[in-house]
Amino acid sequence: MMLVAAGCSSDSGSGDDAAKESASPAAKESATASANEVKAAAYAKLPEACTMLPKKTLEDLVPEGAKDGKPINDGEPDVSGDCRWISLDNNGVKGSQYRWLSVSLLLLESDASRGPGDERARAQFEKKVSEAQAVEGAKGLKSESVTGTGDQATVVRYDLKKKEGTFKQQTVVVRAENVVITLDYNGAGLAGDKAPDADDLVKGAKAAAKEIVTAIGSANGQGGGSGSGSSASPSKEPSKKPAEDSSKEPSKSASPSASESKTKS
């Protein structure tokens, strides 16, 4: 009986010691640090927006403006960036072919208070798709998923009728890990020229979006990025400081109606 009592006393003491240890400041600090850590973001920087697309791609999409890429907004290095190209093949009374291309990039860092970068990017991806689907005056709007480009990709397409002609609009939104890409590409036949084939425009927009994903991977020291970004290795340690406020997010790239105002007759 005495041995049994001693055994019980020993077990009780061990439990008390464990409870005291778990309640110690060091243990609490360790638990807090673990809770504050988030998964490191795969990408830490962005490529330069106006130089990330190959020359041949630009010549195919915006032949008269391939060399004239211009930033749309004042981006923040390694957080946001954008560029646009305008092409007008003016044949006078014989008609003209107009093309307009813009690309916007947004990088979301991992942050203890807001969560992993890829999850934050997922929310931005959904937001950008919804914005593309809500353009006023869109006719024949269609949305479809795009495979083989980043981790998520959707193309939104529609017609926008203006006095200059019918503009064929394609918006491709892509999430590549913790980066969101918004690519807008539209075209029109002006002064009586035939409207471009929408399927050809969609094909070109998808190809360009895929090349941008690859450029993002290359900018972060990876050999490729045209497929899913799930194999990307973290490029930086988890961040514990507040991430950039959403108010610093670059403004939505110019809409077809904005681009049309720059069209020359």
LUMTOR-257495 format. One record per residue (C-alpha): x, y, z; residue in one letter; residue number from 0. Coordinates in Angstrom, 1 decimal. Example, Ala and Ser with C-alpha at 12.3 -4.5 7.8 and 13.67 -1.06 7.14 Angstrom:
2
REC     east    north       up   code   pos
REC     12.3     -4.5      7.8      a     0
REC     13.7     -1.1      7.1      s     1
end
This chain:
265
REC     east    north       up   code   pos
REC      0.0      0.0      0.0      m     0
REC      2.8      2.4      0.8      m     1
REC      4.4      1.6     -2.6      l     2
REC      1.2      2.3     -4.4      v     3
REC      0.7      5.6     -2.5      a     4
REC      4.3      6.6     -3.4      a     5
REC      3.6      5.8     -7.0      g     6
REC      0.5      8.0     -7.1      c     7
REC      2.4     10.8     -5.4      s     8
REC      5.1     10.7     -8.0      s     9
REC      2.6     10.8    -10.9      d    10
REC      0.8     13.7     -9.5      s    11
REC      4.1     15.7     -9.1      g    12
REC      5.0     15.0    -12.8      s    13
REC      1.7     16.4    -13.9      g    14
REC      2.2     19.5    -11.8      d    15
REC      5.7     20.0    -13.2      d    16
REC      4.4     19.7    -16.8      a    17
REC      1.6     22.2    -16.2      a    18
REC      4.1     24.7    -14.7      k    19
REC      6.4     24.2    -17.7      e    20
REC      3.7     24.8    -20.2      s    21
REC      2.7     27.9    -18.4      a    22
REC      6.2     29.4    -18.4      s    23
REC      6.9     32.6    -20.3      p    24
REC      9.3     30.8    -22.6      a    25
REC      6.7     28.2    -23.6      a    26
REC      4.1     30.9    -24.1      k    27
REC      6.5     32.9    -26.3      e    28
REC      7.3     29.9    -28.4      s    29
REC      3.6     29.1    -28.9      a    30
REC      2.9     32.7    -29.9      t    31
REC      5.8     32.8    -32.4      a    32
REC      4.5     29.6    -34.0      s    33
REC      1.0     31.0    -34.3      a    34
REC      2.4     34.2    -35.9      n    35
REC      4.4     32.4    -38.6      e    36
REC      2.8     32.0    -42.0      v    37
REC      3.9     30.0    -45.1      k    38
REC      6.5     31.9    -47.1      a    39
REC      5.3     33.3    -50.4      a    40
REC      6.8     31.6    -53.5      a    41
REC      7.6     34.9    -55.3      y    42
REC      9.3     37.9    -53.9      a    43
REC      9.6     40.2    -56.9      k    44
REC      8.0     41.0    -60.3      l    45
REC      9.5     41.3    -63.7      p    46
REC      9.6     44.8    -65.4      e    47
REC      6.1     45.0    -66.9      a    48
REC      7.0     46.7    -70.2      c    49
REC      9.8     44.3    -71.1      t    50
REC      8.5     40.9    -69.9      m    51
REC      6.7     39.9    -73.1      l    52
REC      8.8     38.6    -76.0      p    53
REC      9.3     40.9    -79.1      k    54
REC      7.5     38.4    -81.4      k    55
REC      4.5     38.2    -79.1      t    56
REC      4.1     42.0    -79.1      l    57
REC      4.6     42.2    -82.9      e    58
REC      1.8     39.6    -83.3      d    59
REC     -0.7     41.3    -80.8      l    60
REC      0.1     45.0    -81.3      v    61
REC      2.2     45.2    -84.5      p    62
REC      2.2     49.0    -84.8      e    63
REC      2.9     49.6    -81.1      g    64
REC      5.3     46.8    -80.2      a    65
REC      8.1     49.2    -79.4      k    66
REC      6.0     51.7    -77.5      d    67
REC      5.1     50.0    -74.2      g    68
REC      4.2     52.6    -71.6      k    69
REC      3.5     52.3    -67.8      p    70
REC     -0.1     53.0    -66.9      i    71
REC      0.3     53.9    -63.2      n    72
REC      3.1     54.6    -60.8      d    73
REC      3.7     51.1    -59.6      g    74
REC      5.6     50.1    -56.4      e    75
REC      8.7     48.0    -57.1      p    76
REC      8.3     44.3    -56.5      d    77
REC      4.6     44.9    -55.4      v    78
REC      2.8     46.1    -58.5      s    79
REC      3.5     47.0    -62.1      g    80
REC      1.7     47.5    -65.4      d    81
REC      2.2     48.5    -69.0      c    82
REC      0.1     49.1    -72.2      r    83
REC      0.7     49.0    -75.9      w    84
REC     -1.5     50.7    -78.6      i    85
REC     -1.5     49.7    -82.2      s    86
REC     -3.3     51.5    -85.1      l    87
REC     -2.8     50.3    -88.6      d    88
REC     -4.3     53.3    -90.3      n    89
REC     -5.3     52.8    -94.0      n    90
REC     -7.4     55.9    -94.3      g    91
REC    -10.7     55.4    -96.2      v    92
REC     -9.8     51.8    -96.7      k    93
REC    -10.3     51.2    -93.0      g    94
REC     -8.0     50.6    -90.0      s    95
REC     -7.2     47.9    -87.5      q    96
REC     -6.9     48.9    -83.9      y    97
REC     -5.4     46.8    -81.1      r    98
REC     -4.9     47.6    -77.4      w    99
REC     -3.0     45.5    -74.9      l   100
REC     -2.5     46.1    -71.2      s   101
REC     -0.9     44.0    -68.4      v   102
REC     -1.2     44.6    -64.7      s   103
REC      0.8     42.6    -62.0      l   104
REC      0.1     42.5    -58.3      l   105
REC      2.3     40.6    -55.8      l   106
REC      0.8     39.7    -52.4      l   107
REC      3.3     38.9    -49.6      e   108
REC      2.7     36.5    -46.8      s   109
REC      1.8     38.3    -43.6      d   110
REC      1.0     37.2    -40.1      a   111
REC     -2.1     39.3    -39.8      s   112
REC     -3.5     38.7    -43.3      r   113
REC     -2.3     35.2    -44.1      g   114
REC     -0.2     33.4    -46.7      p   115
REC      0.5     35.3    -50.0      g   116
REC     -1.2     32.7    -52.2      d   117
REC     -4.4     32.9    -50.2      e   118
REC     -4.4     36.6    -50.4      r   119
REC     -3.8     36.4    -54.1      a   120
REC     -6.7     33.9    -54.5      r   121
REC     -9.1     36.5    -53.1      a   122
REC     -7.7     39.2    -55.4      q   123
REC     -8.0     36.8    -58.4      f   124
REC    -11.7     36.3    -57.7      e   125
REC    -12.2     40.1    -57.3      k   126
REC    -10.5     40.8    -60.7      k   127
REC    -12.6     38.2    -62.4      v   128
REC    -15.8     39.7    -61.0      s   129
REC    -14.7     43.2    -62.1      e   130
REC    -14.1     41.9    -65.6      a   131
REC    -17.6     40.4    -65.8      q   132
REC    -19.2     43.6    -64.6      a   133
REC    -18.3     46.0    -67.4      v   134
REC    -21.2     48.2    -68.4      e   135
REC    -22.4     47.7    -71.9      g   136
REC    -20.8     44.3    -72.5      a   137
REC    -22.6     42.2    -75.1      k   138
REC    -22.4     38.4    -75.4      g   139
REC    -20.3     38.1    -72.3      l   140
REC    -18.7     34.7    -71.8      k   141
REC    -16.3     33.4    -69.1      s   142
REC    -14.2     30.2    -69.2      e   143
REC    -11.4     28.6    -67.3      s   144
REC     -7.9     28.5    -68.8      v   145
REC     -5.8     25.4    -68.1      t   146
REC     -2.0     25.2    -68.1      g   147
REC     -1.5     28.8    -67.0      t   148
REC     -0.5     29.5    -63.4      g   149
REC     -2.6     28.0    -60.6      d   150
REC     -5.9     29.7    -61.6      q   151
REC     -6.9     31.4    -64.8      a   152
REC    -10.1     32.7    -66.3      t   153
REC    -10.8     34.5    -69.6      v   154
REC    -13.7     36.9    -69.9      v   155
REC    -14.7     37.9    -73.4      r   156
REC    -17.4     40.2    -74.8      y   157
REC    -18.2     42.8    -77.4      d   158
REC    -18.4     46.5    -76.7      l   159
REC    -20.2     48.7    -79.3      k   160
REC    -19.0     52.3    -79.7      k   161
REC    -19.5     54.9    -82.4      k   162
REC    -16.1     54.0    -83.9      e   163
REC    -17.0     50.3    -84.2      g   164
REC    -17.4     47.1    -82.3      t   165
REC    -14.6     46.3    -80.0      f   166
REC    -13.8     42.7    -79.2      k   167
REC    -12.6     42.5    -75.6      q   168
REC    -10.6     39.7    -73.9      q   169
REC     -9.6     39.9    -70.2      t   170
REC     -7.4     37.1    -68.9      v   171
REC     -7.0     36.9    -65.1      v   172
REC     -4.3     34.6    -63.7      v   173
REC     -3.1     33.6    -60.3      r   174
REC      0.5     32.3    -60.2      a   175
REC      1.2     31.4    -56.6      e   176
REC      1.1     34.9    -54.8      n   177
REC      0.9     37.0    -58.0      v   178
REC     -2.2     38.1    -59.8      v   179
REC     -2.0     39.0    -63.5      i   180
REC     -4.7     40.9    -65.4      t   181
REC     -4.3     41.1    -69.1      l   182
REC     -6.7     43.1    -71.3      d   183
REC     -6.6     42.8    -75.0      y   184
REC     -9.1     44.3    -77.5      n   185
REC     -9.3     45.0    -81.1      g   186
REC    -11.6     46.6    -83.7      a   187
REC    -12.0     47.3    -87.4      g   188
REC    -12.4     51.0    -87.9      l   189
REC    -13.6     53.2    -90.7      a   190
REC    -15.5     50.3    -92.2      g   191
REC    -12.8     47.7    -91.9      d   192
REC    -13.8     44.2    -90.8      k   193
REC    -13.9     43.4    -87.1      a   194
REC    -11.1     41.1    -86.0      p   195
REC    -11.9     37.4    -85.2      d   196
REC    -12.6     37.2    -81.5      a   197
REC    -11.3     33.6    -81.3      d   198
REC     -7.9     34.8    -82.7      d   199
REC     -7.8     37.5    -80.1      l   200
REC     -8.5     35.1    -77.3      v   201
REC     -5.8     32.7    -78.5      k   202
REC     -3.3     35.5    -78.5      g   203
REC     -4.3     36.8    -75.1      a   204
REC     -4.0     33.3    -73.5      k   205
REC     -0.5     32.8    -75.1      a   206
REC      0.7     36.1    -73.7      a   207
REC     -0.7     35.4    -70.2      a   208
REC      1.2     32.1    -70.2      k   209
REC      4.5     33.9    -71.2      e   210
REC      4.0     36.3    -68.3      i   211
REC      3.7     33.5    -65.8      v   212
REC      7.0     32.2    -67.2      t   213
REC      8.6     35.6    -66.9      a   214
REC      7.5     35.9    -63.2      i   215
REC      9.2     32.5    -62.5      g   216
REC     12.4     33.6    -64.3      s   217
REC     12.5     36.9    -62.3      a   218
REC     12.5     34.8    -59.1      n   219
REC     15.3     32.4    -60.3      g   220
REC     13.1     29.6    -61.5      q   221
REC     13.5     27.8    -64.8      g   222
REC      9.8     28.0    -65.8      g   223
REC      6.4     28.9    -64.6      g   224
REC      3.9     28.2    -67.4      s   225
REC      2.2     25.5    -65.5      g   226
REC      1.1     25.3    -61.9      s   227
REC      3.3     27.2    -59.5      g   228
REC      2.8     24.6    -56.8      s   229
REC      6.4     23.4    -57.2      s   230
REC      7.9     26.8    -56.6      a   231
REC     10.2     27.0    -53.6      s   232
REC      9.8     29.9    -51.1      p   233
REC     12.0     32.8    -52.0      s   234
REC     11.9     34.6    -48.7      k   235
REC     11.3     34.0    -45.0      e   236
REC      7.8     34.4    -43.6      p   237
REC      6.9     38.0    -43.0      s   238
REC      5.7     39.1    -39.5      k   239
REC      5.2     42.8    -40.4      k   240
REC      2.0     44.2    -41.8      p   241
REC      1.7     43.8    -45.6      a   242
REC      1.0     46.6    -48.0      e   243
REC     -2.4     48.0    -47.5      d   244
REC     -5.0     47.1    -50.2      s   245
REC     -5.4     50.8    -50.8      s   246
REC     -2.0     50.7    -52.5      k   247
REC     -3.2     48.2    -54.9      e   248
REC     -2.7     49.4    -58.4      p   249
REC     -5.9     50.8    -60.0      s   250
REC     -7.7     48.6    -62.4      k   251
REC     -6.2     48.6    -65.9      s   252
REC     -7.8     50.9    -68.4      a   253
REC    -11.1     49.6    -69.8      s   254
REC    -11.9     49.2    -73.5      p   255
REC    -13.9     52.4    -73.4      s   256
REC    -10.8     54.3    -72.0      a   257
REC     -8.6     52.9    -74.7      s   258
REC    -11.0     53.8    -77.5      e   259
REC    -10.7     57.5    -76.5      s   260
REC     -7.1     57.2    -77.7      k   261
REC     -8.1     55.8    -81.1      t   262
REC     -7.1     57.9    -84.1      k   263
REC     -9.5     58.1    -87.0      s   264
end
